[in-house]
């Protein structure tokens, strides 16, 4: 079975069916992945930390159970983003400060995945502390975009997206604050989803109600994504904000065929420039919802405070979580992280209160907006994959950005209003680079979102465009 590299092109749902039928074992799949990683990862640097010995020990223990009793993932291997603890495995957080740290206990999200039959075999690359939508760090270097290895894979879940796009993973874990699940999905031609706050239980850090960042699933298609969300979701007492499982699965929602009745499209949410080619591709794709009988209109909620609000709340988050590192390890932090922490330490109570009030108002407007529309569609990123040597997007359509995160406004505005959102592959630029469509539903509307995404995925016929072998620079 180790030589059956055809399995890397199978969907996660199909592989799990094989696991449950006894046609393959978790050990077989680990052999397949180990060979694929050896062949591919040297060209893209997506999975710098491997833990196959630990994975095989876990797989053997799992295989002592009957095939139908091994959890929803049934022994499917999965990588974890290198910001989170996997017991006995290196957790660098992309930082020289923690480059030799070995986790003594797994984070709650990892425990949950393993309890549901996931087998952790690797850590995926990420920017230092997940800061910035370009996956590079001083510990492991840069992760390269497989569609053109001179281009960025975005971030911060860049390693996970590239592993999926190149067949080194069937499913992957990631997190999202300012688009960190959606940006790399868009750049790499896969699907990445930011769920609602509390949908995926996680280990609280620094604050119980810290909720700009959520954990979520990444996959090559909508059904696989829904399956992983089912495996990740559910409440846990250790995360008081976590939500109980819903009576119907997200996979059944994705397969329901229930398309939206009324869809809104916005090229820019009224707050950001967008590359004209990206805007044209996403507008054309959004209009195709009419083929499923939906009314498609150009509209968006009023999110005019998004830049100010996110800048303050993100900076406050960095100050809460990283101020001690600034005091003790400043010389080991990258400039963008230093800037974020310092911005947070300068904040007044009045600024924080104003930002929180802005978030409340924007969320209320957005909830009202979804009283009229089932889904909101936008570009997932405002540009196509940019050169890997650029630390971030400094300019778009003649607009120069004030800082390294401002170009992400089209996704972080959605973060602020507490909505589930995903990036769906929707086409390619004239030079063959992927473009993603951001699809958004009302808070806690994951089922509606996944159903609509699957309908559009069928219309577009994009399923199966990945995995690919890494392609040279053009």
N, C-alpha and C positions, 0 to 999 in steps of 0.2 A: 504493500500500500504506500510505502514511503516514496515510491517512484511515480505515483499517480498524481502528477502535477496538474492534471485536468481539474482536480478538485478546487484549485485556487480560483477558478472561474465560476464555480457554482455559487448560487445564492446561499445566504445563511439559513434561510428557511429550508432549502433543499438539503443542506448538509445536516441540519438537525433532524430532518425526517430520516436520513440515512443512519444517524446515531441511534434514534429510537427504534429503527428496524433492525439494528445490529449489523448493518452492512459495512459500517466503519466503526472504529473505536476512537476515543479521545487521544490515545497514544498514536494511532495512525495519523490523525490530523496534526499533531505536534511534529511528527516526522516530516509531513508535507511542508509545514510552515518553516521548519528549520532549514530545509533545502531551498525553499523560495527566498528566504532572507539571505542566505549565503550567496545566492545568485544576483540579488537585486539591491540589497540595502546599501552596499558600498557605493552605489551610484546616486543615492538620494538622502541617506543618513536620517531615516525616519525612526528607527527603533534602536537607539544606542545601548540600551541596557536589556540584556536577555536573561531569563531565569528558567531555562528549560528543565533543569534538574528539579527545581521546586514544582514546576508544572507537571512533570511526569509523576512525582510523588502524589500530588493532588489527584491526578487522573486515575492512578491505580486505586486510590481509596474510593473514588467515585464509582469506579467500575465494579466494586464489590456489591453495589446496589443493582437491582434489576433495571434494565434499560429504560423502562417507563417511569422510574422513580428517582431520576437523577436531576430533577429540576427542569425549569423551562428551557434552559440552554443546553441541557443534556450532555454536558462535557465539551461544549464548543470553546475553543481558545479565544481569549480576548486580551488586548493590551490596555494598560492603564497609563494615563497621562502622568508625566514625571513631576507632578506637583503633590502627589498624594501617596500615602504610605501603603506599601504592600509588605507584610511581615517577612523579614529576612532578606529584603531586596533593597538595593541602593536607591535612595531618593534624593536627588541632587537639587531639585527645584530650578535647574538650569543655572545654578549659582556656584561660583568657586567657594563660597562660604560653606556650602553643604555637599561638596563634591564627593566626600568620603562617608557620608551618613548612611547607615544601614537602619532601616525601620525595624522597631521592636514589636510593632502592632499594626495591623491593617486598619485603614480608615473604614468607616461604616459603609460607604458605598461599595468598597471592595468586598467586605464581608457579605454584603447583600448579594452581589453578583456571584460570589463563590457559593453561597447557600442556594442560589438558583441554578447551579450547574455550570457556571463559567469557570474556565481554567486560565489563570493569568500566566502568560509566558513572556511578557516584555513590558518595558516602560517606553512610552512614546515621547519624542523630543518636544521641547517647549521653550519659549523665550524665558529669560531670567524672571522668576516669580510670575510667569505668564503675562508680563508687561510688554505690550506691543504686538501688533498684528503682522509680525515677520519672525519666523521661527529660527532664531540663532542665539547662541550663548557661548560663553568662554569655556565651558566644560566640554561640550561635544561639537561645537561648530554649528553650521547652518544646515537646515533641512531644505532640499531642493525640490522644485516643482517637477513632477514626472512628465508633464506635457511639454516642458522645455526647461532643462536643468539650469539654464541661466536665470530663471525666474523664481520669485518667492512663492512659497506654499501658503503664505499668510500665517495667521496664528490667532490665539496662542495654541490651539490644538492642531498645529501643523503636522507634527509627526504622525498623529492618528489618521489625519486625512490622507497623507501620502501612503501610509501603510495600506489603507483600504484601496486607494487608487491603483496601487501596484500589485495587489494580490498577496500582501503579507499579513492581511487580516480579513476576516469575514465581517466582523463587527468591531467597534472601538468605542472606548469611553473618552469623554472630553468634558470641558467646562466652558462657561460663557459668562463674561461680564459685559464687554463691549463688542460682542460678536464673535467670540473665540471659538464657538462651534460653527457659526454661520460663515464667517470669512474664509477659513480654509476649505470648507465644503465648496464654496463658490469657486475658489481658485483651483481646486483639484478635481472638479467634476463629480463630486459625490454628494450625499445628503447629510446634513447636520442640523440638529434640532435643539433649540433652547426651550425646555418645558416651562410650565408655570412654576412660580415659587412654591416649594414644598412638595412638588410631585416626586422628586427623588430625594430620599433622606440622605443626609451627609453628616459628618462629624463637625459640630460647631467649632469655630476658631475665632477667638477674640470677642465675639459678640453672638448671642443667641439669635438676634434678629438681623444679622448681616445677610442681606438677600440680593445684592446686585449680582453676585455670582451664583449660578446654579450648575449642577451636574446634568449631563444629558447624553443622548446616544448619537452615534455616527454610523453610517452604513452606505452601501452602494445603491440602494433603492428604497422606496417608501415602505414596502412590506417588512423588509429586514429591520428598518429603523423602528417601526412600530413594535416588532417583536422584542428588540432590545429595550425599548421604553417599558414594555410590560415586565421585563426581567429586572429593571432598575427601580421601578416605582413601588410605593408602599410606605406606610408610616412606621416609625420607630420611636420609642420613648426617648432615646438619646438625642433626637432632633425634634423638639417640641413643635416646630412649624410644619412637620411633614404631614402629608395628606394620606388618607386611607386609599387602598386600591378601589377602583371603580368596579361595579358588577360586571360590566362587559369589557373585554380586552381591547387594547388599542389595535392589535392586529385585526380583530374582527371589524373594527371601525374602518381601518384602511381598506379592507376588502369589501366594504358595504356597497360601494358604487354610488354613494350619496354625494353628488356634486352640489356646489353652492348655487343659490338662486340669484344672488346679487353680489357682485364683486367690485371692489374699488381698486384702481391702479393709480399709483403716484410715482413719477420718475425721481422725486427728490424729497418728499414729505414737506416741501416748502422750506427746507432748512439747509440744503447742501448742493454744491455743484455736482454734476454727474458727467462722466465721459459720454459724448454723443453716441458713440457706437454701442456702449452698454445700455444707454437709455432706449435706443432704437430696438435692440434685440429683446429687451424685457417687455417693452410696450407691445411688440408684435406677439409675443408669447402670451401675455395677459389677455389679449383680445381673443385668443383661441378658446378661452372658456366659453365663448358664445356657442362653440360646437357642441357643448354639453348642455345647452339651453339656458345658460346664465346671462343675466344682464351685466355688462361690464361698463363702468363709468370711471371717469377720472376724478378722484377725490381723496382726501386724507384728513385725519383729525388735526386739530390745532396743537402743534408741538413746538411752538416758537421758543419756549424756554429751555429746550433740551440741552443745548450746548452749555449754558451757564449751570444748569442743574447737575448735569453729569460731571462736569469738571469739579464741582465742589464735592459731590458725594464720592466720587472716585478718589479724590485727594484725601478726604476724610478716612476712607477705607485704608489707604496706604499708610496714613499716619497711625491709625489704630494697630495695624499689623506689622509695620516695619520700622517704627521710630527707633526702637532699640538697636536695630542693625545700623541705622544711620549714625547713631552715637558711637557705636563700637567697631563697625566694619565698613566705614564710609569708603575707604580706598578700594574695597572689593565689590562695590555696587556699580552697575552701569549708569550712565548719566541720566537716562530717562527715569529710572527708579528713584535716584536722588531727587530729581525735580519733582516727581509725584509726592514723595514724602514731605519735602520742604513746603510744597504748596499746601499740603494738609496741615502742617504744623502752624502755618500762618492764619488759618481760618479762625473766624470769630464764631461765637454761639449764634449771633444774628445771621451770619452767612449760611450756617448749617440749617437753621430754622427756615430761612427763606427757600433754600433748595428743597427741603422736605415738603414745604407747602406747595412749591411748584410741581413737585412730583404728584402730590395728591390731586391738584387741579388738572394736570395733563391726563392722569389716569381716569378721572371722572369724565373728561371730554371724550376720551377714547372708548370707554364703556358705552357712552351715549352713541358714539359713531357706529359701534357694532350693533346697535339697535336697528340700524338700517341696512348694514352690509354684513354678509357672512364672512368674508375674507378681505384682507387688505394685501395688495401685491406691490412690491417695489423691487428695484435692483438689490441684490444681497450685498454687493460691493459696488462702489461708484466707479471703479476702474477694473480693467482686466489685470491679470498677474503682472506685477512690476519687476524690474531687475533685482536680483537677490542682493546686489551690492548697496541698494538703497535701503537705509534703515527703516524708512516709512515713506508714505506718500506725502510729499511736501506741497504739491500743487495739483489742481484738477480744473480743467476747463477755464484756465486763466485766473483762478482763485488760489492765493497762497494761504496755507493754513498756519495758524498761530502756534500750534504745538503738535506733538507726534500722534495724538489720538483724535484730533478734530475731523480727520478724513473718515472716521468711522461713525459719524453722526447718524447715518441712515439705519444702522443697527442698534446703536446705544440708545437712541430715542425709544425704540421698542422695548429694550431692557427696562427703561424707566417706568413704562406704563404697564408692566407686569404681565405682558401677553406672551403666550407661546408662539414661537416662530421657527421656521425652518428655511434652509436654502436648498432649492431643487435645481439640479442641472437643467439648463434651458437652451443651450446652444453654444456657439463658438464665435469668436471674432474672426475677421478676415485672415488673421495669421494663425488661426487654429488654437487659440487659448480659450479655456472654459469660461462661461458666464453663468452665474447663479441667479435665480429669482427668489427673493425673500417673500415668503407667504406667512401671513399673520392672522391669528384668530383672537377672539375675546379671551380675557383671563380664564384659565381652566378649560379652554376650548380645544384641547389636544385632539379629541376624537373627530370633531368637525374639520380641523386642520389636516389631519392625516387622510381623512376621506377625500377631501378636495385635492390634496397633493397627489394622491394615487390616480384620481380621475385625470388630472392634467398630465401626469407622467404617461398615462396611456395615450392621451391625445398626441403628445410630443414624440412618443416612440424613442425616448432617450435611455430607457432601461437597457443595461448591457453594454454601455460604452466603456465601462471599466470592468475589470482591471486592465492596465496596459503595462508594457515594459517601458522603463524610462527612456525618454527621447532626447537626443542631443540638442544643444542650443541652435537656434535658427539664425 
